[in-house]
Amino acid sequence: MVRDLYESFAKHKLDRSSPDFRPEDHNLSRSHLLTIKMALKFDGVGACGPDACQPEIVISWPTFGVRDFSLDTCSCPCCVLHCSATCPIDTQLMHQALLVCEILLEIFKHVNDIDWQNPIMISYHEVSLVRTSLAALARTCKIFYEPAMNELWAKINGLNPLLGCVTRLRPIIYCAERTWCNPPYFGDVEPLSANEARQFLHHAARVRSIHIELATNRDFRLLSVLPEETCMFPRLQTLFTASLPCPTRYLHLFLSPTLRLCALWIIDSNLKLIVTRCAALEHLSVKHTDGTIADKLPILSDSVRLCKRLVTLSCPPLDWAAWEHLSNLPTLLTVTIRMNNIVPSPSDLDNITFGPFLNLTALSFLADTAAYLTTLVQHSEFPSLKKIDLFFHRLLCADAERLLHALSQCKACQTLERIRIKSYSSEVQDPDSSWTAITQLRCCPQLRTLELEFPGCCTHLDNDHLLEAMSCWPYIRSLELEDKNYPQATVTFRGLLAALRQCPHLDELRMLIDAVNIDVDSTAESLRYTSLQLLHVRSSEVVDTKAVARIIFSMLPSVDKIYHTSMDSNHANRWREVQNHLKHFRSSAILDCQDAAAEA
């Protein structure tokens, strides 16, 4: 594999503009690099001679995820890596291949393959193993040192790893009795000297991502020796904090011109300074949820208006002027708003002119009601919107009708592929007798996923309405309808099968089915809908369990299990009977096929 990589790179002279260059062909995948033992021999001035001591480091990735290192230390400045792979590779060729920076970086990226996007799932042992592996690689030879050290320091948790480079602080930070829940205490420690500051900053330029859970003035006073113009992390791209990373006096240390992602837990007056100094910011996330949020929303809105290159935004609600700014950002792709029960102060919409949200593809809202979002949709176009996820604490039928009507009138209806609208309210409502939710979405021909779960969404739904709607969704793959306030199943098997004929790609269905009034003769019907694989009947009732099982077996052959959420023990037991009949029919069919094959 490495030989192929080298020959390909040599052929194209690493010219990525070549029409034959395919990046996917040059990735060192786990399936190909099952075991690599790299050999490298240095020649020339300062290299190990043929009779010199040749310590070796063996790097083994059984699945390119587990690393085992065997390192024999030696005072010799160079080392030899003996290489073998699944196929013989010329040593000299391997030496040249490892000199290709792209190959070496790809290998080290696979070593440092921790999923930092899910820190809760990361174990201390896994992090320790990766750190040890990268440190061993850095000690191997001069060629490995820089890329290995860059990966080793690429992501750090807090400032302690850097403070640990200071000789005086090492015993405090790496105390044998120290645990993750017992952080080091710097209360009586003197600030860093000028020489210690250089030790502290020695590897700071390599840091590209930092996660700070808790920052106190006590910790940052150690850095008082650093000049105000110092940018502690000149290559920093990602900043995660539980609060602002430091007091305002030290904020400049984190404001790197290369910062791309900033995730904060609170809205602070310094937020405007962050977005101003970090002009390259593309991803901003603010999760302010305490009682002071209403007073700080103007700071958030003003800060958002200063962002010129946003790609993703996740934050509390914004004022209309901020939305006007976002609507004209061509870089914006994803917006997530967590409103809860907060409503921004009203603005004069007559003075606001919304842009088209030209490239926005995903919009998510968590709100108390739908009024704020409905107003936004009524004044916008969203010509590229593909996904919309809406979660409301309270959604009245009238509000839902206005919202769906607004969606059907904007350009988004021609591009939407996923619609999820859910409400946690369970209050009983008297909906308009002429309104059915899914018929409002007939104008969405690209729909792949539809999930409606709010009071009134299934009111007046019947065979005709289902057929009318699904005939407009030729690409739909998943349909989920649940109305806890309307438990009466009105769609029969005949209506369901007629609707399924219009949707050849539907493989997941979750909705109430009238399994009491059976209107299909499974022995007379020849239709077999093979795409449907998951059938969830919610809390549907069933009487003739064998007849229902026969319909599913004959007409929905890919459904091997029926899911239900019936709280009534009698209904639950009857659906278990349906499942048992279904298993029996399948077993009998298999035996019949075997007997027929034996006779043939």
Salt bridges, closest charged atoms under 4 A:
GLU24 OE2 - ARG22 NE 2.96
ASP25 OD2 - ARG22 NH1 3.55
GLU56 OE1 - HIS82 NE2 3.45
GLU102 OE2 - ARG16 NH2 3.87
GLU106 OE2 - HIS110 NE2 3.72
ASP113 OD2 - ARG30 NH2 2.68
ASP113 OD1 - ARG67 NH2 2.58
GLU146 OE1 - ARG206 NH1 2.94
GLU151 OE2 - ARG208 NH2 3.62
GLU196 OE1 - ARG168 NH2 2.76
GLU213 OE2 - HIS211 NE2 2.85
ASP219 OD1 - ARG218 NE 3.88
GLU282 OE1 - HIS283 NE2 3.82
GLU282 OE2 - ARG309 NH2 3.58
ASP290 OD1 - HIS288 NE2 2.48
ASP302 OD1 - ARG305 NH2 2.29
ASP319 OD1 - ARG305 NH1 3.46
ASP389 OD2 - ARG418 NH2 2.50
ASP389 OD1 - ARG420 NH1 3.91
ASP399 OD1 - ARG402 NH2 2.35
GLU427 OE2 - ARG394 NE 2.90
GLU451 OE1 - ARG420 NE 3.18
GLU451 OE1 - LYS422 NZ 3.42
GLU453 OE1 - LYS422 NZ 3.83
ASP462 OD1 - HIS465 ND1 3.23
GLU468 OE2 - ARG442 NH1 2.04
GLU480 OE2 - ARG538 NH2 2.74
GLU482 OE1 - ARG538 NH1 3.24
ASP507 OD2 - ARG477 NH2 3.21
GLU508 OE1 - ARG510 NH1 3.11
GLU525 OE2 - ARG494 NH2 3.47
